[in-house]
Amino acid sequence: MDGAGGTGLSPAQSPEPTHSPELAHSPEPARQAQLVREAQAGDRAALEQLVEACLPLIYNIVGRSLKGSSDVDDLVQDTMVGIIHGLPELREAGRFRSWAVTIAYRRLQEHYRRRYRNLLRLPGPREPDFTDVADPGADFAERTVTELALKGQRRELAEAARWLEPNDRQIFSLWWQEVAGELSRAELAAALETSPQHAAVRLQRMRERLDGSRAVLRALSAVPRCPDLGKLVKGWDGQVDSRWRKRLARHTRDCTQCRQYSRDLVRPEALLQGVALITVPAALLAKLSGMLQTGTEATPLGPVSAVMQSLTGKAVVVGGAAVITLGGITYPLWTGSAPPPPAQSIAPLPTAPPPSIIRSPTPEAVSLSVPPTSTTKPPASRSYVGVAAADFYVAPNGSDDAAGTRSDPFASLNKAAAEIEPGQTIAMRGGTYRPSEPIEIRTSGTERQRITLSAYRDEIPVIDFGGIPSEEWGITQTGDFWTVRSLEFRNAPSHAYVCDSCNDNDFRRLVARNNAGLGLLLRGEGTSRNEVVDSDFSGGHGGLGIMYGDGLGNQVRGVRTYDNDKDGVDLGGFTSPVAVRESWSFRNGNGFTLGGGGTELKVAHVLSGNSAWDNSGIGFNEEGNSGSPELTGNTAFGNDVTGFYLPTASAVLSRNIAVANKDDAALSPTAQETENIWDAGTSVFVSVDPSGAEGERRKNGRLPVTHFLERF
């Protein structure tokens, strides 16, 4: 046991952390903002000072997250290229550090996607090695272990961090910088694109998984080892993935012999206090310095070189406006209090499928949407994600005293919703909206004159509810006959969007993430004939709910719910049948829940063609609904408790399949079964690689094309 961190002090109570010499010379916020403005105006010396101040922080974040990869230097350089390249478009100079950290965080996500796909292509199993499961073998990890002089629990902490999944390792890396005093909680939250309150929740989840991994490592290293644990790892190839981490953690938590290894764990922040941060290698410093001076690279680094060769521009004046030319592309600049020039926040489709499946603007483009004044019409054949024209426009830089036109937009959705009439359309321009009060939608359309709320063309409007009062819903809609499409909601202190006793609404291509409640909730009496289609709900307390009400004709199709604390799709307390088709629920508490809510219901919900995988609880859960739900062609794979849990329902089940769940099916004696497959092996599937299913949607918003869980 290492007593170095045994005081158990919180960061606020702990001694002053030891900083590296480079990080100690970061400029004060006011000076940093001034450097940003000078660099945007073309001052090369200011740009060099920004790079010099920012590089050590980025290097530590990337290095800690990559846990020993030889790609650290290249990825740091790529990140710095992104920072330099995007600097002309940064509107808020005072947010430079959090903006730069956000770029690093996204580069890490892209790196993990590429590496995961490459690992899947490697042929054959690898021999297990339990003697040193988490040996840091590459240069950065060797330097880390040497400089940190890890012993006892500090070494356990470093090794346990390697067991975290990529998203958690990135959060751990950011948190390390916060403990060291190099990032504030607000900057950490900005990098995660969430509120400080929700960032605290995500940190707590990461720490729980980290402590679980610490206990697993102790149990694996114990001599003699627990006999039951020995039997469990006989089927393990030694490669850590989410399923094995959860299985081993569950064993150490439940096993009477292994439970002792969770005791006496020193708090991670206490172990990290006083740890020196890693110094940036001189070779990388020299390389970046040379690139800034010459505008080219000393050695080719693939796609990075193409970008760096373009960084040879200088500021000029065109028509009285300051611009900078980089690689033949002219970027607008601004200085002092002058307003920024018009720019669009267009939604490029990523070239690689992200693990979080969230369609979001690049960090370089956040909050840049200012409506253009051009009236040039696009070619007639062009199709857009959103609407091409509207009756009312809303933009982040608009005004509620404006006319609501494209050239003079409103600032708030509340204003547009108050003005709208049946048959009209609201277009939201790209960028981030931060309302200070909840939004209400009360006006109804008609069957022939629907109301549309949509993104404008291919722009990405993001409504961040982090600033509304605690416990408030982000949007409350009571209006009927609306089409709501191509919007993103995040950081609500409760539910992001609630449709209360409304009917005949179409919710399509929505993204909701990191909300304290549900992403979308349909509830109340008379909730009828609503559709939720091609939408993603993630990172919240729950995903999608149709609950506590009644009404016929509600349908869910092509929806993904993932990384939510509780249920992905929750039909608890809804007394009328709901149809859920061709939807996917993964890495939630439960996948699909058909009852509950403190009620004893008998409802014949219809579920067909859905898949639930890697949920920590149940794939398909009746939760007290003893009715006759119909489940046809659904798949439960790798869920930690039960694939299909319907112990009291008189369910009608046909052509369903359960594979690799702890228990594949628990059914009532009154269940009717036809051609189901329980407890099959993975050989029944074409592929068990979920990366395609968890990747980017198709251009038309439909679910990705994948062979994952496709039956032979």
C-alpha positions in Angstrom: 0.0 0.0 0.0 1.3 3.4 -0.9 0.7 6.0 1.8 1.7 8.9 -0.4 -1.9 9.9 -1.1 -3.4 8.6 2.1 -4.6 11.9 3.4 -7.8 11.6 1.4 -8.0 15.4 0.9 -10.2 16.8 -1.8 -8.5 19.0 -4.5 -9.7 22.1 -2.7 -8.1 20.9 0.6 -5.0 19.4 -0.8 -1.5 21.0 -1.0 -0.7 23.1 -4.0 0.1 20.8 -6.9 3.5 20.6 -8.6 3.4 22.0 -12.1 5.8 21.5 -14.9 7.9 24.7 -15.6 6.2 25.0 -19.0 2.7 24.9 -17.7 3.5 27.4 -15.0 4.1 30.1 -17.6 0.6 30.1 -19.2 -0.5 33.7 -19.8 -3.2 35.3 -17.7 -6.7 35.1 -19.2 -6.7 38.8 -20.3 -3.3 38.5 -21.9 -4.2 35.3 -23.5 -7.3 36.8 -25.1 -5.2 39.7 -26.3 -2.7 37.2 -27.9 -5.6 35.5 -29.6 -6.9 38.7 -31.1 -3.4 39.6 -32.2 -2.8 36.2 -33.8 -6.1 36.4 -35.6 -5.0 39.8 -37.0 -1.8 38.1 -38.5 0.7 38.6 -35.7 3.1 35.6 -36.1 4.8 36.3 -32.7 1.5 36.2 -30.9 0.6 32.9 -32.6 4.0 31.4 -31.5 3.3 32.5 -27.9 -0.2 30.9 -28.0 1.3 27.6 -29.3 4.0 27.7 -26.7 1.5 28.2 -23.8 -1.0 25.7 -25.1 1.2 22.9 -26.2 2.1 21.4 -22.8 -1.5 21.2 -21.7 -2.5 19.5 -25.0 0.5 17.1 -24.7 -0.5 16.0 -21.3 -4.2 15.5 -22.2 -3.4 13.4 -25.2 -0.5 11.5 -23.6 -2.5 10.5 -20.5 -5.4 9.4 -22.7 -3.4 7.3 -25.2 -1.9 5.4 -22.3 1.4 4.4 -24.0 0.7 4.7 -27.7 3.5 5.6 -30.0 1.1 8.0 -31.7 1.2 10.6 -29.0 3.6 13.1 -30.7 1.8 12.8 -34.1 -1.6 13.3 -32.6 -0.4 16.2 -30.5 1.0 17.8 -33.7 -2.3 17.1 -35.5 -4.2 18.7 -32.7 -2.0 21.8 -32.8 -2.6 22.0 -36.5 -6.3 22.0 -35.9 -6.0 24.8 -33.3 -3.9 27.0 -35.6 -6.1 26.3 -38.6 -9.3 27.1 -36.7 -8.0 30.1 -34.8 -9.3 32.7 -37.3 -12.9 31.4 -36.7 -12.7 31.6 -32.9 -15.2 34.3 -31.9 -14.7 34.4 -28.1 -11.0 35.0 -27.5 -11.4 34.5 -23.8 -12.5 30.9 -24.4 -9.3 29.9 -26.2 -8.2 27.3 -23.7 -11.5 25.5 -23.4 -11.9 25.6 -27.2 -8.3 24.2 -27.7 -9.0 21.4 -25.2 -12.3 20.6 -27.1 -10.3 20.1 -30.3 -7.9 17.8 -28.5 -10.8 15.8 -27.1 -12.3 15.3 -30.5 -9.0 14.4 -32.1 -8.7 11.7 -29.4 -12.2 10.4 -30.3 -11.2 10.2 -34.0 -8.0 8.4 -33.1 -9.8 5.8 -31.0 -12.3 5.1 -33.8 -9.5 4.5 -36.3 -7.6 2.3 -33.9 -10.6 0.2 -33.0 -11.4 -0.5 -36.7 -7.7 -1.5 -37.3 -7.7 -3.9 -34.3 -10.8 -5.6 -35.6 -9.0 -6.4 -38.8 -6.2 -8.3 -37.0 -6.5 -12.1 -37.6 -6.7 -14.7 -34.9 -6.9 -14.7 -31.1 -4.0 -13.4 -29.0 -2.5 -15.4 -26.2 -3.6 -14.3 -22.7 -1.0 -12.8 -20.3 -2.3 -12.4 -16.8 1.0 -11.7 -15.1 1.1 -8.1 -16.3 -2.2 -7.3 -17.8 -1.7 -3.6 -18.0 2.1 -3.2 -18.6 2.7 0.3 -20.1 5.0 -0.6 -22.9 5.4 2.4 -25.1 7.6 5.5 -24.8 5.1 7.9 -23.3 3.9 5.4 -20.7 7.5 4.5 -19.8 8.3 8.2 -19.3 5.1 8.5 -17.2 5.9 5.6 -14.9 9.5 6.8 -14.5 8.6 10.5 -13.8 5.7 9.7 -11.5 7.6 7.0 -9.6 4.4 5.1 -9.2 4.3 2.6 -6.3 1.6 0.8 -4.6 -1.8 2.4 -5.2 -0.4 5.0 -7.6 0.8 2.2 -9.9 -2.6 0.5 -9.5 -4.3 3.7 -10.5 -2.1 4.1 -13.6 -2.8 0.5 -14.7 -6.5 0.7 -13.9 -6.8 3.8 -16.1 -5.7 1.6 -19.0 -8.7 -0.6 -18.4 -11.1 2.3 -18.9 -13.0 2.5 -22.2 -11.8 5.3 -24.6 -14.4 7.8 -23.6 -13.6 7.3 -19.9 -9.9 7.5 -20.6 -10.4 10.9 -22.3 -12.4 12.1 -19.3 -9.7 10.8 -16.9 -7.1 12.6 -18.9 -9.0 15.9 -18.6 -9.7 15.3 -14.9 -6.0 14.7 -14.3 -5.3 18.2 -15.6 -8.1 19.6 -13.4 -6.6 18.0 -10.3 -3.2 19.4 -11.3 -4.7 22.8 -11.4 -4.2 23.3 -15.2 -7.9 23.1 -16.1 -10.9 24.6 -14.4 -14.1 22.6 -14.0 -15.8 25.1 -16.5 -13.0 24.4 -19.1 -13.3 20.6 -18.5 -17.1 20.8 -19.0 -16.6 22.9 -22.1 -14.3 20.2 -23.6 -17.0 17.6 -22.9 -19.6 20.0 -24.4 -21.8 19.8 -21.3 -22.6 21.8 -18.2 -20.4 21.7 -15.1 -23.2 19.9 -13.2 -23.4 17.1 -15.8 -19.6 17.0 -16.1 -19.5 16.2 -12.4 -22.0 13.3 -13.0 -19.8 11.9 -15.8 -16.7 12.2 -13.6 -18.3 10.3 -10.8 -19.3 7.5 -13.2 -15.8 7.4 -14.5 -14.4 7.2 -11.0 -16.7 4.4 -10.1 -15.5 2.4 -13.1 -11.9 3.3 -12.3 -12.2 2.0 -8.7 -13.9 -1.2 -10.1 -10.9 -1.7 -12.4 -8.5 -1.2 -9.5 -10.3 -3.9 -7.5 -10.1 -6.2 -10.5 -6.4 -5.7 -10.9 -5.9 -6.5 -7.2 -7.9 -9.7 -7.5 -6.1 -10.8 -10.7 -2.7 -10.3 -9.0 -3.7 -12.0 -5.7 -1.8 -15.1 -4.7 -3.5 -17.5 -4.4 -6.2 -16.3 -6.8 -9.9 -16.8 -6.1 -10.8 -20.2 -7.7 -14.0 -18.8 -9.2 -12.1 -15.9 -10.7 -9.6 -18.4 -12.1 -12.4 -20.3 -13.8 -13.9 -17.1 -15.2 -10.7 -15.9 -16.9 -10.0 -19.3 -18.6 -12.3 -18.1 -21.4 -10.5 -14.7 -21.6 -7.9 -13.9 -24.2 -6.3 -11.2 -22.0 -7.6 -8.3 -24.1 -9.6 -5.8 -22.1 -13.0 -4.8 -23.6 -16.2 -3.4 -22.1 -17.8 -6.8 -21.7 -14.9 -8.4 -19.9 -14.3 -5.3 -17.7 -17.9 -5.5 -16.6 -17.9 -9.2 -16.0 -14.7 -9.1 -14.0 -15.9 -6.0 -12.0 -19.2 -7.8 -11.3 -17.3 -10.8 -10.0 -15.1 -8.8 -7.6 -18.2 -6.9 -6.4 -20.3 -10.0 -5.8 -17.7 -12.5 -4.7 -17.2 -12.8 -1.0 -13.5 -13.6 -1.4 -12.7 -10.8 -3.9 -14.9 -8.1 -2.3 -12.0 -7.3 0.0 -10.0 -5.8 -2.9 -12.5 -2.9 -3.1 -11.7 -1.8 0.4 -9.1 0.8 1.5 -8.8 2.4 -1.9 -7.3 5.8 -1.6 -9.2 8.5 -3.5 -7.7 9.0 -7.0 -7.4 12.7 -6.6 -5.3 12.3 -3.5 -3.0 9.9 -5.4 -2.6 12.4 -8.2 -1.8 15.4 -6.0 1.8 16.5 -6.2 2.4 14.5 -9.4 4.5 16.4 -11.9 3.1 16.8 -15.4 5.0 15.4 -18.3 7.5 17.7 -20.2 7.0 18.1 -23.9 9.8 16.4 -25.8 12.4 18.8 -27.2 12.0 17.2 -30.7 8.3 17.9 -30.8 8.9 21.5 -29.6 11.5 22.0 -32.3 9.3 20.5 -35.0 6.3 22.7 -34.2 8.6 25.8 -33.9 10.0 25.1 -37.3 6.6 24.6 -38.9 5.5 28.0 -37.5 8.6 29.7 -38.9 8.6 28.0 -42.3 5.0 27.0 -42.9 6.1 23.5 -43.9 7.1 20.3 -42.1 10.5 18.8 -41.7 9.1 15.3 -42.4 5.9 14.2 -44.0 3.1 13.1 -41.7 0.4 12.1 -44.0 -2.7 14.4 -44.0 -1.0 16.7 -41.4 1.5 17.9 -44.0 -1.1 19.1 -46.4 -2.6 21.3 -43.7 0.7 22.7 -42.5 1.8 23.6 -46.0 -1.2 25.9 -46.2 -0.2 27.9 -43.1 1.7 30.5 -44.9 -0.8 33.3 -45.2 -0.7 36.8 -43.9 -3.4 39.4 -43.0 -4.6 41.7 -45.8 -7.5 44.1 -46.2 -10.2 43.4 -48.7 -13.0 46.0 -49.0 -12.3 47.4 -45.6 -12.5 44.0 -43.8 -9.6 42.1 -42.3 -9.0 38.7 -43.7 -6.2 36.1 -43.7 -5.3 33.8 -46.6 -4.3 30.2 -45.7 -3.4 27.9 -48.5 -5.4 29.9 -51.1 -8.5 30.1 -48.9 -9.5 33.5 -47.5 -10.8 33.6 -43.9 -12.5 36.7 -42.5 -11.0 38.2 -39.3 -12.2 40.9 -36.9 -10.6 43.0 -34.2 -11.7 45.1 -31.3 -15.4 45.6 -31.0 -16.2 45.2 -34.7 -18.9 42.6 -35.4 -17.9 39.3 -37.1 -18.5 38.9 -40.8 -21.3 36.6 -42.1 -20.6 32.9 -41.9 -22.5 29.7 -42.1 -22.3 26.7 -39.8 -22.8 23.9 -42.3 -23.0 20.3 -41.1 -20.2 18.3 -42.8 -20.7 14.5 -42.6 -17.8 12.9 -40.8 -15.6 10.5 -42.8 -15.3 8.1 -39.9 -18.0 6.7 -37.7 -17.9 8.2 -34.2 -18.5 6.0 -31.2 -20.9 8.5 -29.7 -23.0 8.8 -32.9 -23.6 12.5 -32.4 -23.9 14.8 -35.3 -22.3 18.0 -34.0 -20.3 20.9 -35.4 -16.6 20.9 -35.3 -15.1 22.9 -32.4 -13.7 25.3 -34.9 -17.3 26.1 -36.0 -19.1 26.4 -32.7 -21.3 29.5 -32.4 -20.3 30.9 -35.7 -23.7 31.1 -37.4 -24.6 34.6 -38.6 -27.3 34.7 -41.3 -26.0 35.6 -44.7 -27.7 38.4 -46.6 -27.4 36.8 -50.0 -30.7 36.0 -51.7 -29.2 33.8 -54.4 -31.3 30.7 -54.8 -29.7 27.2 -54.7 -30.0 24.9 -57.7 -33.4 23.3 -57.8 -32.0 19.8 -57.6 -30.3 20.4 -54.2 -31.7 18.6 -51.2 -31.1 19.6 -47.6 -31.4 18.1 -44.2 -33.6 20.9 -43.1 -35.9 23.3 -44.8 -34.7 25.5 -47.7 -37.0 28.5 -46.9 -39.3 29.5 -44.0 -41.7 32.1 -42.7 -39.7 32.8 -39.6 -36.0 32.6 -39.0 -34.1 32.3 -35.6 -30.4 32.8 -35.3 -28.0 32.9 -32.3 -27.1 36.5 -33.1 -30.6 37.6 -33.8 -33.0 39.8 -31.8 -36.5 39.3 -30.6 -37.2 42.8 -31.7 -36.4 41.9 -35.2 -38.7 41.0 -38.1 -37.9 37.3 -38.0 -36.8 37.3 -41.6 -33.6 35.5 -42.9 -31.7 38.8 -42.9 -33.3 40.0 -39.6 -33.9 36.9 -37.6 -35.3 36.4 -34.1 -33.0 35.4 -31.3 -35.2 32.9 -29.5 -37.4 29.9 -30.4 -39.9 31.2 -27.8 -40.4 34.3 -29.9 -40.9 32.4 -33.1 -43.3 29.9 -31.4 -45.4 32.8 -30.2 -45.7 34.3 -33.7 -46.3 31.1 -35.7 -49.6 30.3 -37.3 -51.0 27.1 -38.9 -49.3 26.2 -42.2 -46.1 28.2 -41.4 -42.4 27.2 -40.9 -39.7 28.1 -38.5 -36.1 27.7 -39.6 -33.3 27.7 -37.0 -29.9 28.8 -38.2 -26.8 26.9 -37.3 -24.9 27.5 -34.0 -25.5 27.1 -30.3 -28.5 28.7 -28.6 -28.3 29.1 -24.8 -31.8 30.1 -23.5 -32.1 31.3 -20.0 -35.7 30.2 -19.6 -37.7 27.2 -20.8 -39.3 27.2 -24.3 -43.1 26.7 -24.7 -44.9 25.6 -27.9 -48.6 26.1 -27.6 -50.0 26.9 -31.1 -51.4 23.9 -33.0 -51.5 23.3 -36.7 -54.2 21.4 -38.5 -54.3 18.2 -40.5 -53.9 20.2 -43.8 -51.8 23.1 -42.4 -49.0 21.5 -40.3 -46.4 23.7 -38.6 -42.8 22.9 -39.2 -39.8 23.6 -36.9 -36.5 22.6 -38.6 -32.9 23.4 -39.1 -32.2 25.7 -42.0 -30.8 23.7 -45.0 -27.7 21.8 -43.8 -26.9 23.9 -40.8 -26.8 22.5 -37.3 -28.8 24.3 -34.6 -27.9 23.2 -31.1 -30.0 24.2 -28.1 -28.0 24.1 -24.9 -30.4 24.2 -21.9 -27.6 24.4 -19.3 -28.7 28.0 -18.4 -32.4 27.4 -17.6 -33.6 27.0 -14.0 -33.0 23.7 -12.2 -35.6 20.9 -12.7 -37.3 22.8 -15.6 -38.0 21.0 -18.9 -36.2 22.4 -21.9 -39.1 22.5 -24.3 -42.8 21.9 -23.4 -45.1 21.4 -26.3 -48.9 21.2 -26.1 -49.5 22.0 -29.7 -50.6 19.4 -32.3 -49.8 18.8 -35.9 -46.1 19.8 -35.8 -43.1 18.5 -37.7 -39.9 18.9 -35.7 -36.8 17.9 -37.4 -33.0 18.1 -37.6 -32.4 19.8 -34.2 -30.0 19.0 -31.3 -30.8 19.4 -27.6 -28.3 19.1 -24.8 -27.6 19.7 -21.1 -31.2 20.1 -19.9 -31.5 20.1 -16.1 -34.4 17.7 -16.5 -36.1 16.4 -19.7 -34.9 18.1 -22.9 -38.2 18.0 -24.8 -41.7 17.1 -23.5 -44.8 16.8 -25.6 -47.7 16.9 -23.2 -51.0 15.4 -24.3 -50.3 16.3 -27.9 -51.2 14.4 -31.1 -50.3 14.1 -34.7 -46.7 15.3 -34.3 -43.7 14.0 -36.3 -40.3 14.1 -34.6 -37.5 13.3 -37.0 -33.7 13.4 -37.2 -33.3 14.7 -33.7 -30.3 14.4 -31.4 -30.5 14.7 -27.7 -27.5 14.2 -25.4 -26.2 14.8 -21.9 -29.6 15.7 -20.5 -30.4 15.1 -16.8 -33.8 13.5 -17.7 -35.1 12.0 -21.0 -34.1 13.3 -24.4 -37.7 13.2 -25.6 -40.8 12.4 -23.5 -44.3 12.0 -24.9 -46.8 11.9 -22.0 -50.4 12.6 -20.9 -53.9 11.7 -21.9 -54.7 11.8 -25.6 -51.1 11.4 -26.7 -52.0 9.9 -30.1 -50.7 9.4 -33.6 -47.2 10.7 -32.9 -44.1 9.4 -34.7 -40.4 9.5 -33.5 -38.2 8.6 -36.5 -34.4 8.4 -37.2 -33.3 10.1 -34.0 -30.5 9.5 -31.4 -30.9 9.9 -27.7 -27.8 9.5 -25.6 -25.8 10.3 -22.4 -28.8 11.2 -20.2 -30.7 9.7 -17.4 -32.9 8.0 -20.0 -33.3 8.1 -23.8 -36.8 8.2 -25.2 -40.0 7.8 -23.2 -43.7 7.4 -24.1 -45.1 7.3 -20.6 -47.8 8.0 -18.1 -50.7 8.5 -20.5 -52.8 6.9 -23.2 -53.5 7.3 -26.9 -53.4 5.1 -30.0 -51.2 5.2 -33.1 -47.8 6.2 -31.5 -44.9 4.8 -33.4 -41.1 4.7 -33.0 -38.9 3.7 -35.9 -35.1 3.9 -36.7 -34.2 5.3 -33.3 -31.0 4.7 -31.4 -30.7 5.1 -27.6 -27.3 4.6 -25.9 -25.1 5.5 -22.9 -28.1 6.4 -20.8 -28.2 5.7 -17.1 -31.6 3.9 -17.1 -33.8 2.8 -19.9 -33.1 3.4 -23.6 -36.8 3.3 -24.6 -39.3 3.5 -21.8 -43.0 2.8 -22.2 -43.7 2.8 -18.4 -47.2 3.8 -17.3 -48.5 4.2 -20.9 -51.8 2.3 -21.1 -52.2 2.1 -24.9 -50.1 0.0 -27.3 -47.0 1.6 -28.8 -45.2 0.2 -31.9 -41.4 0.2 -31.8 -39.7 -1.0 -34.9 -36.2 -1.3 -36.2 -34.6 0.6 -33.3 -31.4 0.0 -31.4 -30.7 0.4 -27.7 -27.2 -0.2 -26.3 -25.0 0.6 -23.3 -28.0 1.8 -21.3 -29.3 0.5 -18.0 -32.0 -1.5 -19.8 -32.7 -1.5 -23.5 -36.5 -1.5 -24.0 -38.9 -1.3 -21.1 -42.5 -2.2 -21.6 -44.1 -1.4 -18.3 -43.3 -0.1 -14.8 -43.8 3.4 -13.6 -45.3 2.0 -10.4 -48.3 0.6 -12.3 -49.6 -2.8 -13.0 -50.6 -2.7 -16.7 -51.7 -5.1 -19.3 -50.7 -3.5 -22.6 -50.0 -5.2 -25.9 -47.0 -3.1 -27.1 -45.6 -4.3 -30.5 -41.8 -4.6 -30.9 -40.3 -5.8 -34.2 -36.8 -5.8 -35.7 -35.2 -4.1 -32.7 -31.8 -4.9 -31.1 -30.5 -4.4 -27.6 -26.8 -5.0 -26.8 -24.3 -4.3 -24.1 -26.9 -2.9 -21.6 -25.9 -3.3 -18.0 -29.3 -4.6 -17.2 -32.0 -6.2 -19.4 -32.4 -6.1 -23.1 -36.2 -6.4 -23.3 -37.9 -5.9 -20.0 -41.6 -6.3 -19.2 -41.2 -4.5 -15.8 -44.6 -5.5 -14.5 -46.6 -5.4 -17.8 -48.5 -8.6 -17.7 -50.4 -8.0 -20.9 -49.8 -9.7 -24.3 -47.0 -7.7 -26.0 -45.9 -8.9 -29.4 -42.1 -9.3 -30.0 -41.1 -10.4 -33.5 -37.6 -10.6 -34.9 -35.8 -8.8 -32.0 -32.2 -9.5 -30.9 -30.7 -9.3 -27.4 -26.9 -9.6 -27.3 -24.3 -9.3 -24.5 -26.6 -7.8 -21.9 -25.4 -8.1 -18.4 -28.5 -9.5 -16.8 -31.2 -11.0 -19.1 -31.9 -10.8 -22.8 -35.7 -11.1 -22.7 -37.2 -10.7 -19.3 -41.0 -11.4 -19.5 -41.8 -13.5 -16.4 -45.5 -12.6 -16.1 -46.5 -11.3 -19.5 -48.5 -13.5 -21.9 -46.2 -12.4 -24.6 -46.3 -13.6 -28.2 -42.7 -14.2 -29.3 -41.6 -15.2 -32.8 -38.2 -15.3 -34.5 -36.4 -13.5 -31.6 -32.8 -14.4 -30.7 -30.8 -14.1 -27.6 -27.0 -14.6 -27.6 -24.2 -14.0 -25.0 -26.4 -12.5 -22.3 -25.9 -13.6 -18.6 -29.4 -15.2 -18.9 -30.9 -15.2 -22.3 -34.6 -15.5 -21.6 -37.0 -15.6 -18.6 -40.5 -16.2 -19.9 -43.9 -16.7 -18.4 -45.5 -20.2 -18.8 -48.3 -18.5 -20.7 -45.9 -17.0 -23.3 -46.5 -18.2 -26.9 -43.3 -19.0 -28.7 -42.5 -19.6 -32.4 -39.1 -20.1 -33.9 -37.1 -18.3 -31.3 -33.5 -19.0 -30.6 -32.3 -18.8 -27.0 -28.8 -19.4 -25.7 -27.2 -19.6 -29.2 -23.5 -18.9 -30.0 -22.1 -16.0 -31.9 -21.7 -18.1 -34.9 -25.3 -17.5 -35.8 -24.3 -13.9 -36.8 -22.5 -12.6 -39.8 -20.7 -10.1 -37.5 -20.5 -9.2 -33.8 -18.5 -6.0 -34.4 -20.8 -3.1 -33.4 -18.7 -0.3 -34.8 -20.7 0.1 -38.0 -24.1 0.1 -36.1 -22.7 2.7 -33.7 -21.3 4.8 -36.5 -22.6 7.8 -38.5 -26.1 7.6 -39.9 -26.7 7.5 -43.6 -27.1 10.8 -45.5 -30.9 10.4 -45.5 -30.9 10.0 -41.7 -31.6 6.3 -41.7 -29.7 3.8 -39.5 -26.2 2.8 -40.8 -25.9 -0.2 -43.1 -24.2 -2.9 -41.1 -23.8 -6.7 -40.8 -23.7 -6.5 -37.0 -26.1 -9.1 -35.5 -27.3 -10.0 -39.0 -28.3 -13.7 -39.0 -26.8 -16.1 -41.5 
